[in-house]
Amino acid sequence: MYRSCINYVMSRFQITISGDNFLFSRQIDYQSVKQISSMLIQNETSESQLPIELENKEKQTTKGLSLAEFLVDRDPKRTPDKIVTIAYYFWKYESRAHFEKQDILLGFELAMEPLPKNLTRDLSWTKKIGWVAESPQSKYVYYLTQEGKTAVESRFPKTVIKKTTIASTS
C-alpha cells in the first residue's frame, strides 16, 4: 500500500508518495495540487477514502507503535539522535531503506516534535558521525548505517553521545 502526503511549502506544495521500496517526492505548484485533488475527489471507489486510511496508517504500524511512541521509547535528546531514530523507524517499521530530508521533516511532524532550526546542518552532523550515509546512486538520498542502527537500539548511552559530539565552531 502506498501513502501520500501533500505539504504546503512557501507557495509551493510538496507531494510525497512512498511504499514498499518506492519513494517519489517532488515540489508541485497550486494548479497541480488542484488537478490531483480533483482526480482523487472524482474517484468514487474505496480509494476515495485513501487520505483518511493513510492518516490512520501513519499513526499505527503493524507492530502497533506510532513514530511518536517510538521516539518516546528510544528517548533521543539531540536532533541527530532524533534524525537517526526516525530513519531507523522508517527502516524497521515501514521497510524503507532510503529517505530524503523531506521525509525527516515529515517524521518530525508526524511525531509532533518541534522542527529542527537547521535540519541541513543537523543532517550533515548525523552523516558526519556515521549514523546515516548518502546513497551512491542518488544525491540527497540517505540510508541508515549499522552504526546508526546500533545507536538507536542501544538507546543512546552516554558513551555514544560523548563520542558523537561535535565541537562548536563559534
Secondary structure, 3 states (H helix, E strand, C coil): CCEEEEEEECCEEEEEEEECCEEEEEEECHHHHHHHHHHHHHCCCHHHHHHHHHHHHHHCCCCCCCHHHHHHHHCCCCHHHHHHHHHHHHHHHCCCCEECHHHHHHHHHHCCCCCCCCHHHHHHHHHHCCCEEECCCCCCCEEECHHHHHHHHCCCCHHHHHHCCCCCCC
